[in-house]
Amino acid sequence: MHHLEAEYKGESPLYDHVRLALAWQYSEESRRDRDLNKDTRFIREEAVDAWSLNLDLHRTLDEKQTVSYGLEGVFNTVSSSGSDVNISTGEVAPGPSRYPDGSTWSPWAGYALYQYIPRDQWTMEAGLRYNFITLDATFDTVFTNFPFATARQRNGGLTGNAGMIWRPSDHWQFSLMGSTGFRSPNIDDVGKIFDSTPGSVVVPNPDIMPEYAWSADLGVVKTIGEWLKIDVNAWYTLLDDALVRRDFTLNGMDSIVYSGELSQVQALQNAAEARVWGIQGGMEAVLPYGFRFRVRTSWQQGEEELEDGTTAPLRHAAPWTTLGQLQYRNGRWQADLTWQYQTGINAADLPPDEQGKEYLYALDANGLPYSPAWSIFHIKALWQIREAISLSGGIENLFDIRYRPYSSGISAPGRNIILGLRVGF
């Protein structure tokens, strides 16, 4: 990645601070997989060039009012290729790519933000942002007979936010915020073809449209002296035309042969709407003798509207999670005990498109996929021997618990012991 930035500060009717940033980033990614006891290794390789420009201007109108505005532009090109290698003979044959090769995706935007502080107890702000996104893709029909050759999208959307913070005293703070969100489909949404689960394949759908969100949140912060802080935040989001994965047809067929296996055809589609709501909160306490305690917890719930008008749990709504930490600081000694917890989801409460993924979850007594609850501990310590010398150590996943974060499909690391010596010169 290369990044170039310039700043200017000076008096002007339009600004008193200007920042210009130019960047280029190149990244590669590859996937290699082969079924057990099979000779064919499937290789899929992708590369992305991303060019970006950010222009930000700031103007202080007076001691109570400030305004910020600017422009943003990103230009992405995606190259994608595939090959199938016979590991016994070494023969290499062309294979389908994961994405349309040579695709471009470019989001452009202009924004303005106004902040007003009428008095010390109040802060108010409002902003607008216009987004315009272009997408162009050409599909390879050699390996899959798509009924379309190209995808072209030009989507625009206006978003905004408005909110206020009220501090009636030094020990209370209330905040209220409303906002809208806009997301236009990208290359991954429109053009990807891949096997999401055994027996299923996700195919491109160039007809999907942007999704739009309306959100509101209310927050409260309470401090007691210099030793305790408690904060709670409740939020609600309504997502219109939400992008979800559902069964689909390709050339009138609900199943095709992909990577040598007959697979159910699926694609991203716009659902009627989805809703997500939740509460998050935390507490931080300064205790005697160098101890400090922190805890953060987050609960959320989501549901999406199905094609028959009923609702089902939303896959992206994670279970209830909690993180607690007890710290000790005394001179040259530091120690941390951390606790992480995630609730479980039983088989009946999993989203419908997750209930058949036996490879992704644990199996209950009836052989059905479910997400078990888990709880782990980490302990770490540091001894500052001298100003330039420190010795540290720790044990992650102290009790060697086997667990998987929700919907990851990957078992987390077991017990891990860390020792470190740091010397400065």
VEXLUM-716551 format. One line per field, with one value per residue (C-alpha): residue number from 0; residue in three letters; x, y, z. Coordinates in steps of 0.5 Angstrom, whole numbers. Layout:
BEGIN
zalum: [NUM  ...]
koldo: [ALA  ...]
xx: [X  ...]
yy: [Y  ...]
zz: [Z  ...]
This chain:
BEGIN
zalum: [0  1  2  3  4  5  6  7  8  9  10  11  12  13  14  15  16  17  18  19  20  21  22  23  24  25  26  27  28  29  30  31  32  33  34  35  36  37  38  39  40  41  42  43  44  45  46  47  48  49  50  51  52  53  54  55  56  57  58  59  60  61  62  63  64  65  66  67  68  69  70  71  72  73  74  75  76  77  78  79  80  81  82  83  84  85  86  87  88  89  90  91  92  93  94  95  96  97  98  99  100  101  102  103  104  105  106  107  108  109  110  111  112  113  114  115  116  117  118  119  120  121  122  123  124  125  126  127  128  129  130  131  132  133  134  135  136  137  138  139  140  141  142  143  144  145  146  147  148  149  150  151  152  153  154  155  156  157  158  159  160  161  162  163  164  165  166  167  168  169  170  171  172  173  174  175  176  177  178  179  180  181  182  183  184  185  186  187  188  189  190  191  192  193  194  195  196  197  198  199  200  201  202  203  204  205  206  207  208  209  210  211  212  213  214  215  216  217  218  219  220  221  222  223  224  225  226  227  228  229  230  231  232  233  234  235  236  237  238  239  240  241  242  243  244  245  246  247  248  249  250  251  252  253  254  255  256  257  258  259  260  261  262  263  264  265  266  267  268  269  270  271  272  273  274  275  276  277  278  279  280  281  282  283  284  285  286  287  288  289  290  291  292  293  294  295  296  297  298  299  300  301  302  303  304  305  306  307  308  309  310  311  312  313  314  315  316  317  318  319  320  321  322  323  324  325  326  327  328  329  330  331  332  333  334  335  336  337  338  339  340  341  342  343  344  345  346  347  348  349  350  351  352  353  354  355  356  357  358  359  360  361  362  363  364  365  366  367  368  369  370  371  372  373  374  375  376  377  378  379  380  381  382  383  384  385  386  387  388  389  390  391  392  393  394  395  396  397  398  399  400  401  402  403  404  405  406  407  408  409  410  411  412  413  414  415  416  417  418  419  420  421  422  423  424]
koldo: [MET  HIS  HIS  LEU  GLU  ALA  GLU  TYR  LYS  GLY  GLU  SER  PRO  LEU  TYR  ASP  HIS  VAL  ARG  LEU  ALA  LEU  ALA  TRP  GLN  TYR  SER  GLU  GLU  SER  ARG  ARG  ASP  ARG  ASP  LEU  ASN  LYS  ASP  THR  ARG  PHE  ILE  ARG  GLU  GLU  ALA  VAL  ASP  ALA  TRP  SER  LEU  ASN  LEU  ASP  LEU  HIS  ARG  THR  LEU  ASP  GLU  LYS  GLN  THR  VAL  SER  TYR  GLY  LEU  GLU  GLY  VAL  PHE  ASN  THR  VAL  SER  SER  SER  GLY  SER  ASP  VAL  ASN  ILE  SER  THR  GLY  GLU  VAL  ALA  PRO  GLY  PRO  SER  ARG  TYR  PRO  ASP  GLY  SER  THR  TRP  SER  PRO  TRP  ALA  GLY  TYR  ALA  LEU  TYR  GLN  TYR  ILE  PRO  ARG  ASP  GLN  TRP  THR  MET  GLU  ALA  GLY  LEU  ARG  TYR  ASN  PHE  ILE  THR  LEU  ASP  ALA  THR  PHE  ASP  THR  VAL  PHE  THR  ASN  PHE  PRO  PHE  ALA  THR  ALA  ARG  GLN  ARG  ASN  GLY  GLY  LEU  THR  GLY  ASN  ALA  GLY  MET  ILE  TRP  ARG  PRO  SER  ASP  HIS  TRP  GLN  PHE  SER  LEU  MET  GLY  SER  THR  GLY  PHE  ARG  SER  PRO  ASN  ILE  ASP  ASP  VAL  GLY  LYS  ILE  PHE  ASP  SER  THR  PRO  GLY  SER  VAL  VAL  VAL  PRO  ASN  PRO  ASP  ILE  MET  PRO  GLU  TYR  ALA  TRP  SER  ALA  ASP  LEU  GLY  VAL  VAL  LYS  THR  ILE  GLY  GLU  TRP  LEU  LYS  ILE  ASP  VAL  ASN  ALA  TRP  TYR  THR  LEU  LEU  ASP  ASP  ALA  LEU  VAL  ARG  ARG  ASP  PHE  THR  LEU  ASN  GLY  MET  ASP  SER  ILE  VAL  TYR  SER  GLY  GLU  LEU  SER  GLN  VAL  GLN  ALA  LEU  GLN  ASN  ALA  ALA  GLU  ALA  ARG  VAL  TRP  GLY  ILE  GLN  GLY  GLY  MET  GLU  ALA  VAL  LEU  PRO  TYR  GLY  PHE  ARG  PHE  ARG  VAL  ARG  THR  SER  TRP  GLN  GLN  GLY  GLU  GLU  GLU  LEU  GLU  ASP  GLY  THR  THR  ALA  PRO  LEU  ARG  HIS  ALA  ALA  PRO  TRP  THR  THR  LEU  GLY  GLN  LEU  GLN  TYR  ARG  ASN  GLY  ARG  TRP  GLN  ALA  ASP  LEU  THR  TRP  GLN  TYR  GLN  THR  GLY  ILE  ASN  ALA  ALA  ASP  LEU  PRO  PRO  ASP  GLU  GLN  GLY  LYS  GLU  TYR  LEU  TYR  ALA  LEU  ASP  ALA  ASN  GLY  LEU  PRO  TYR  SER  PRO  ALA  TRP  SER  ILE  PHE  HIS  ILE  LYS  ALA  LEU  TRP  GLN  ILE  ARG  GLU  ALA  ILE  SER  LEU  SER  GLY  GLY  ILE  GLU  ASN  LEU  PHE  ASP  ILE  ARG  TYR  ARG  PRO  TYR  SER  SER  GLY  ILE  SER  ALA  PRO  GLY  ARG  ASN  ILE  ILE  LEU  GLY  LEU  ARG  VAL  GLY  PHE]
xx: [0  2  -1  1  -2  -2  -5  -6  -8  -10  -16  -21  -28  -29  -24  -19  -16  -16  -13  -12  -10  -9  -7  -6  -7  -6  -8  -8  -12  -12  -16  -14  -18  -18  -23  -20  -17  -19  -13  -16  -14  -18  -14  -18  -14  -16  -12  -15  -12  -16  -14  -17  -18  -20  -21  -23  -25  -26  -29  -30  -35  -35  -34  -41  -41  -37  -38  -34  -35  -31  -31  -29  -27  -25  -24  -23  -21  -21  -18  -20  -17  -18  -15  -15  -9  -8  -4  -2  0  1  -3  -6  -13  -17  -22  -28  -26  -29  -31  -32  -25  -23  -29  -29  -33  -33  -36  -36  -39  -40  -41  -43  -43  -45  -44  -47  -46  -51  -48  -44  -49  -51  -48  -52  -50  -53  -50  -52  -48  -49  -47  -46  -43  -42  -41  -39  -37  -37  -38  -34  -40  -35  -35  -42  -48  -50  -57  -53  -46  -45  -47  -48  -50  -51  -54  -54  -57  -58  -56  -56  -56  -58  -57  -56  -52  -54  -50  -55  -49  -42  -45  -50  -50  -56  -55  -60  -58  -62  -59  -60  -55  -54  -51  -50  -48  -41  -37  -38  -45  -47  -41  -39  -40  -38  -40  -43  -44  -44  -49  -50  -47  -48  -49  -49  -55  -54  -61  -60  -61  -58  -61  -63  -63  -66  -63  -64  -60  -61  -55  -54  -48  -47  -41  -40  -35  -28  -29  -35  -37  -44  -46  -52  -54  -61  -61  -66  -65  -70  -67  -71  -69  -64  -59  -60  -58  -64  -66  -65  -66  -61  -63  -69  -66  -66  -59  -53  -46  -41  -34  -37  -42  -50  -51  -57  -57  -58  -56  -57  -63  -67  -72  -78  -74  -70  -70  -64  -65  -61  -58  -50  -47  -41  -38  -32  -30  -23  -22  -17  -10  -9  -14  -19  -25  -28  -34  -38  -44  -48  -55  -58  -64  -65  -71  -72  -78  -79  -82  -88  -89  -87  -81  -74  -68  -63  -56  -52  -55  -50  -51  -51  -43  -40  -32  -30  -23  -20  -13  -8  -3  3  9  13  8  2  -3  -10  -15  -20  -26  -30  -37  -42  -49  -51  -57  -61  -62  -70  -67  -62  -64  -67  -61  -56  -60  -57  -50  -47  -40  -41  -44  -44  -49  -54  -57  -62  -56  -58  -53  -53  -49  -46  -45  -38  -33  -26  -21  -14  -9  -3  3  8  14  18  25  28  26  29  28  21  19  12  8  1  -4  -9  -15  -13  -17  -16  -24  -26  -30  -33  -35  -42  -42  -35  -34  -27  -25  -21  -14  -13  -9  -3  3  7  13  17  23  23  30  31  37]
yy: [0  7  13  21  26  34  38  46  51  58  63  63  64  56  53  54  46  42  35  31  24  19  12  6  -1  -8  -15  -22  -28  -35  -41  -48  -54  -62  -67  -73  -78  -74  -73  -66  -59  -53  -47  -40  -34  -26  -20  -13  -6  0  7  12  20  24  31  34  41  44  51  54  59  61  59  55  52  48  45  40  37  34  28  21  17  10  6  -2  -7  -14  -20  -27  -34  -41  -47  -55  -59  -66  -68  -75  -73  -65  -64  -57  -55  -48  -48  -43  -36  -34  -27  -24  -23  -15  -13  -6  -3  5  8  16  21  28  30  35  35  41  41  46  47  52  51  47  42  41  38  38  35  33  31  29  24  23  16  14  7  4  -3  -7  -14  -19  -26  -32  -37  -42  -46  -44  -42  -36  -33  -26  -24  -17  -14  -6  -2  5  7  13  14  20  18  23  23  28  27  31  30  33  33  36  35  32  25  24  24  22  22  21  19  18  16  12  8  6  0  -2  -9  -10  -15  -20  -19  -19  -24  -29  -36  -41  -47  -44  -51  -58  -59  -52  -47  -39  -36  -29  -25  -18  -16  -15  -8  -3  -4  2  2  7  7  10  9  12  12  14  14  15  16  16  20  18  10  8  9  5  6  3  4  1  1  -1  -2  -3  -6  -5  -9  -13  -18  -25  -32  -36  -41  -39  -42  -42  -43  -45  -51  -51  -55  -55  -59  -55  -58  -65  -65  -64  -57  -53  -47  -41  -33  -27  -23  -17  -19  -15  -13  -15  -12  -12  -9  -10  -7  -6  -4  -4  -2  0  1  3  -1  -1  -3  -2  -6  -4  -8  -8  -11  -10  -14  -14  -17  -17  -20  -20  -23  -23  -23  -30  -30  -33  -27  -31  -29  -32  -31  -27  -30  -24  -23  -26  -29  -25  -24  -21  -19  -18  -16  -16  -12  -10  -5  -4  -1  -5  -11  -11  -17  -18  -24  -24  -28  -28  -31  -33  -36  -42  -42  -49  -52  -50  -42  -43  -39  -43  -43  -45  -51  -56  -54  -60  -58  -51  -53  -58  -63  -64  -71  -71  -70  -63  -57  -52  -47  -49  -44  -43  -39  -38  -35  -31  -29  -25  -21  -17  -15  -8  -10  -4  2  -2  -9  -12  -20  -22  -28  -31  -37  -36  -41  -43  -49  -51  -51  -53  -48  -44  -37  -37  -38  -38  -46  -46  -48  -43  -44  -49  -47  -42  -41  -34  -32  -25  -21  -14  -10  -3  0]
zz: [0  -2  2  0  5  5  10  10  15  14  14  8  8  6  10  16  15  9  8  2  2  -4  -4  -8  -5  -8  -5  -7  -4  -6  -5  -6  -4  -6  -3  1  -4  -10  -15  -17  -13  -15  -15  -15  -15  -14  -14  -13  -14  -10  -12  -7  -6  0  1  7  9  16  18  25  24  31  38  38  30  26  19  16  8  3  -3  -3  -9  -10  -16  -15  -21  -19  -23  -22  -25  -24  -25  -24  -22  -22  -17  -20  -27  -26  -31  -31  -34  -34  -28  -27  -23  -17  -19  -26  -29  -30  -26  -23  -17  -16  -10  -10  -5  -2  5  10  17  22  29  34  42  44  51  55  57  50  43  37  30  23  17  10  5  -2  -5  -12  -14  -21  -22  -29  -30  -35  -34  -37  -40  -42  -35  -33  -38  -35  -38  -38  -40  -36  -30  -30  -24  -23  -16  -12  -5  0  7  13  21  27  34  40  47  54  60  65  71  71  73  67  60  55  48  42  35  28  22  15  11  4  1  -6  -8  -10  -14  -8  -8  -16  -19  -14  -16  -10  -6  0  3  1  -4  -5  -10  -10  -17  -19  -19  -23  -22  -14  -12  -6  1  6  13  18  25  32  38  46  50  58  62  69  73  81  83  80  81  77  70  68  60  57  49  46  39  33  26  20  14  7  1  5  2  4  1  -2  -7  -14  -21  -27  -34  -31  -26  -19  -19  -23  -23  -20  -18  -20  -15  -16  -12  -10  -14  -9  -10  -6  -7  -4  2  4  10  16  23  28  35  42  48  50  56  60  67  69  77  80  86  92  92  85  82  76  74  67  64  57  54  48  46  40  36  29  24  16  12  8  2  4  9  15  19  21  25  22  21  22  29  34  40  47  49  55  56  63  65  72  72  77  77  82  81  76  76  72  71  67  68  62  61  55  54  49  49  45  40  40  33  33  34  28  22  17  12  18  20  15  16  20  18  21  28  33  33  39  42  36  31  29  28  34  37  44  49  51  56  57  61  59  64  63  67  66  70  69  71  69  65  58  60  61  62  60  60  60  58  53  54  61  61  54  52  45  42  36  35  32  25  24  23  25  32  36  39  45  51  49  53  52  54  52  54  51  52  49  47]
